Each structure stands twice: as C-alpha cells, then as structure tokens.
C-alpha cells in the first residue's frame, strides 16, 4: 500500500508540473523569441518535438512515429509500472527511480496523444553557443533523473557487493 502511495504522489506531482509548465510555455513562449537568463546558461525557447530525444526520428512518416513514439512508449510505460509492482525486491531508491521514469514517460505520452504526436519542449541549458543541451521539458527531467538514479544505485550497490567466489582446482 505504501508503494502505491509513493508511486501516486510522485506521478501526480511530476505529471502535474510537466503539464502545467507545458501549458504555460504554450501560452507565453510560442511565437516569442528565446529568453536568456544567467549569462545565457538557461534559456526558455518554445519547440514542438515530433521525435524522441533531441528530435531523433522526427522525420519518420507520421504512421511510423505514432507506432514508435506513442504506441511503443505506451507499452514501455505500462511495462515499467507492472515491473514496479511485480518486483517486491526493489530497493526504495530503485522504486523511486523507476516511478520517475514512468511518470515522465506518461507526461510526454499525454502530449503525443493530445498534441498531434508532438511533445512541447521549452528549456535549454548550457555554456555559450558551444556546449548546450537539446530543448527539453519537465517530463524529460524526470526521465533523466530516474535513469541517473538507477545507474547511481547500481554502481553504489555494485561497489559494496562482495567479490565473486573463486574455486581452486
């Protein structure tokens, strides 16, 4: 019951923030020039992404994009949620990380189904014009945060695991 509560709180918070900020971005940034903050370290710039990460696959035919990004992502999100509640041996860190992945994926899926297959992106960070991220949104932050948390947790647990036993012959 506690896992369900944690999952629901994380999901509602993540999806709510994601959809709320996307709505604000659509209302106030669409058609406007890029806004720059903190010596151009952070930018607000409206974009609609028909593809995946960094626009990957955005030029595929619409039917392929739907199959890959809407239907395929739906299966991944559903599979992640099933895995979350099926695996009872997940640590709380793994559970939170996977919950973030599912919530972020669901936030972007809402856009895919409501926004003609496009996801609203509006944030960009970097140093000058040379080192910049792609344009992203709050759901992407949740997805990347969940991925980094999973990798970190795997590394942390792996460091303290005892070395494998060797047999002498």
Secondary structure, DSSP 8 states (H G I E B T S, - for coil): -HHHHHHHHHHHHHHHHHHHHHHHHHHHTTTS--EEETTTTEEEEEEEESSSGGGTTTTS-HHHHIIIIIIHHHHHHHHHHHHHHH-TT--HHHHHHHHHHHHHHHHHHHHHHHTTT-EEEEEEEEETTTEE---B-HHHHHHHHHHHHHHHHHHHHHHHS--------
